[in-house]
Amino acid sequence: MAGSIDTDDFHAQGFCILAPLISSTLCDRLCERLGLLDARRPGSRRLLGLEPVAHAAAAIGSHPSVRPLLAERAKAVQCTLFIKDVTTNWSVTPHQDLSIPVRKRLDVPGWSGWSVKEGVLFVQPPVAVLEQLVAVRLQLDHDSEATGPLEVVAGTHRLGRLPSGDVSRWASQGTVRCVVPRGGALAMRPLIVHTSGKSTGGVRRVLHFLFGPPLPAGLCWAD
């Protein structure tokens, strides 16, 4: 539930719903400045370089509800836009978020699955790195059951990197549907098993901020 933050519960469950971090007025302003008034605009993984997004990232990262959840020296390292409504609609199969954006490729043991998305280099780091990351999904609209909200399998972030069959098995045992208030956020560990269904009404625009500490082994975040 949204409200005061129990960091022990967050570390145990792998997620929590945060009460509004910004006002509805600021949500409107952010949507306008980012050109999000047209819900048909596609999503993007490369928003952190935009001034309004960078400002929002700094404010969220220092917010008293968020800062206790982050690793020491963590900062925003990526922002992804997700837009879902009945015209730009999709469902997401159960999965874990395993890839992170980096500046250049280095052949380091334990780092694999290199790929390029939107001109950015991505890699799957060791579990020890993924365990330090926190995603904060800022909700820009009045969320509801109809907009295909994210669903998570509590506690699965503690299981490490799972084979695909195990991901599906855990998801089949039951998920928690995360309906987030406008201006609020879902904070989650990227390793938590998560999924979502299609929207059946309304629009859901989310800015997905990834926070992480400096990377080891000479690697650097892309942004």
N, C-alpha and C positions, 0 to 999 in steps of 0.2 A: 504493500500500500504506500501511497505518497505520504510524506510527512517527515518527521525527524529521522535522521540517518543513524542506523546501528551498523557501524563498520564491521563488527564481528559477523553480523547476519549477512552483510554483503559478501564478505570473504567466504562464508559458508555456502550461501545460495548461488552466488555468481551474478546476481542482478539485484536492482532495486528501482522503484519508480520514484522520481524526485518531484516534489511540489514545484510549481512554476518558478523558473529561474529568471524569466523575463516576462514583461507584461504583454497583454494582447496588442496594445499600441505598438510596442517594439516588434512584435511578430509581424504586424502589418507593414511597418517601416522596412524591416529586413526583407520581406517578400518583395516589396516594391523596388528596393535598391538592387535586388538580385534578379529582377525581371521574372519573378515567379507567379505573376498574376495570371499567366496562361498556363494552366495545369498540363498542357500538352508538351511543354518543354521537356526534353529528355534529361535524365540524371547525369551526373558527372562525378568523377573522383578527384577533380583538380580545382577545388574552390578555395583552398587555404590562402592562396596568393591574392585573393580579392580583399580589399580593405574592410568592407563590412563584415566579412566572414572572419578575418583575422582579429578584428575587434571583438566579435562575439566569442571567439575561441579563448581570448585572453580573459574576458569577463567570466566565462564558464569555468575555466581552469582555476581561477582564484576564488570562485564562489564557495562560501563556507559549507555548503552541502556537498560539493564535489571534491574540494582539495583533500579532505581526509581519505578519500578513496584511491588517490593517485600515489604512484611510487615517488620516492624522493627524486627531485630534479626532473620530474615528468613535465612535458609540455605538449601542446597540440602538434601533431606531426602529419595529419591528413584530415581533410573534410570531404565527405561524399554526400551528394544530394540524391535523395530518393523521392520520387513523385508517383503516387498511385491513385487512380480513380477509375471509373468504369470505362473510360476510353483509353487510358494508358495503364493496363491492368496485367497483373501476373501473380502467380503463386511461387513460393520459394520452397524447395524441398529441404528437409532437415540437413543441417550442415554445421561445421565449425568454421570460423574465420581464421585461416592459417597463413595468409600472405600479407606482407608488409611492403611499403614503398621505400626504396633505397636509392641513393644517388648514383652509385656505380657498382659494377659486379666485381667481387673478389671471391676467389676460390677458397672458401673457408670450410673446414669439416663441420658437418651438421647443418649447413645451409644449402637448400636444394629447391627444385621446382621453380627455376628462374623463368620469368615471363615478362612481356611488355604489354601494358594496358594504357591507352590514351597517351602514349609516348613516355610513360613512366615505368621504370624497372621495378618488378616485384619479385620477392623471394619468400620461401617458407623457412623461418628461422627455427632454432631448437625450441623445445617446449619451455625451457627456462626463460627464454626471452618473451614468448607469448604470455606467460603467466604474469608478467609485469605490466601488461597493457590493460587499459580500460577504454571502452567506447562509451561515449555519451551521445545519445540520440535525441536531439532537440526537436520537440513537436511543435510545428508551426500552425497547425489547424486543430479544431475541436475533434479529437479522436473519438472513435466509437467502435463498437463491435462490427459495424458495417464496412469499415474502411480497410479491412484486412490487416489488423495490427500484428506486430511481432509476437510470436509465442516461443517460450523458452522451456528447457528441461532443467529444472533447478538442480544445482550441485554437479552437473556434468563437466563443468570447467576443471574439476579436480581429477578427472580421469585421463588427462593428457591428450595426445593426438590419437583419435579413435579411427579404426578401420571403418569404411563406409557401411558395412553391414551392422556394426555395433551402433553407429549413429542412428540408423533407421530403427534398430531394436529399442534404443533408449527413448526415441521420440514416440514410439508406439505405446509406451507405458504411461503417457500422459504429459501434457504441456500446460504451462501457465500463460494465459493470454494477457498481454501487457497493454492495457488501455491507458493512455497517458494524457493528462490534461494539457490544454493549449499553453505553450510557454514552459511546460515541464519537460522532463527528459526521462528516458530509460538509460540507466547506467548498467553496463554489463561487461563481463569478461569475454573477450573474443572466442575463447575456447568453449564457452557454453554452447550446447546444442540448441539451435534455434531454427525457426521456420515461420512461414506466414501464408495465409490464404489470399484469394482474390478479393478485391473490393466489390461490395454489392450496392454501395451508395456512398456519396460524399467523396471528399478528396483528402489524402494524407500526404503532406509534404514534411520531410524529415531531413535535418542536417545531422549527419553522422560524423561526430568528431572522434578521432582516435588520439589518445594521449599515451605517451611513452617516454621513458628515460633515454639518455644517450645509449647508442648501440655499442656492443663490444666488438673486438676483433678488427678494429680499423674501419668498420662500416659506418655510414652516415645515413640519416633519414633523407628522403628526396627533398622535402621542404624544410 
